[in-house]
Amino acid sequence: MSITEKEVLHVAELARLALTEEEVGLYTVQLKRILGYVEKLSEVDTGGVPPTTCTSLSQGGLREDVVTGSIPQEEALKNAPESRHGCFKVPKIIE
């Protein structure tokens, strides 16, 4: 599978990214390489491999769900680029 610059621009638009012409070329090359590696995976015979739900052999990955204290609102917002009425202010994305 190959990817075109037009498709890279489409994905960038969906992600609301402004790319330069150089970046479009760079990302097109990088995505072609990534998709090439993914295509190689389809060549592997996995007929005798049973389906799995977890790839980790460790059984201790989950922790107990415990209620803990939270940080004050002022501390949570102190590094926010913008805040309003005690909340994070984010750009509108729905037109």
Secondary structure by P-SEA (a helix, b strand, c coil): ccccaaaaaaaaaaacccccaaaaaaaaaaaaaaaaaaaaaaacccccccccccccccccccccbbbbbbccccccccccccccccbbbbccccc
